[in-house]
């Protein structure tokens, strides 16, 4: 596996990385983006990886004032209160690149080398999404601008589940058997939804 120091010396991908920070945090009762791990908020941990990896980085949030101290454009949902699908729609519209990687703000252990591995399929598919331990991770995935019409149609119809898109898209599922060169995948694909889950991570 490529070391992180090596990753930082690699050319940035001609793609866009979008941090999805627009959730309601209803179960956590506080903004997950600003939970601190090893002295650094999750938002900063994620942005560091995205900045090392992509030629363009955007933040998706309907509270742009929270992210004014970060040197990245903040995009707001055109379709309010429609969950992460609305973030995908706005991110794809705003991105300068046709391939866009979307990641939730509550994934503390993002790996740049894994993102680069997924990108190898991005030019040829509408969606590139990992499947680990039989679970699909649509908020750690690449989407192509080609998805925009289908996303818009689903938003207008109230079909807000991201995976509902997949039947209308060309999709590459990156299987667990293809990820054997990467370690710590249980951590990479974990996300934080509740105070107890956060306590487990801190332990």
Protein Blocks (a to p, Z undefined) as FASTA:
>chain_A
ZZfklmmmpccddddddddfkbgklmnopafklpceehiafklmmmmmmmmmpmbdcddd
fblklmmmpccdcdddfbghkajmlmmmmmmmmpmbfbdcdddfklfkbcfklmmmmmmm
mmmpfbdcddeehiacfklccddfklmmmmmmmmmnopabfklmmmmpccddddfklmmm
pghklmmmpccfbfklmmmmmZZ
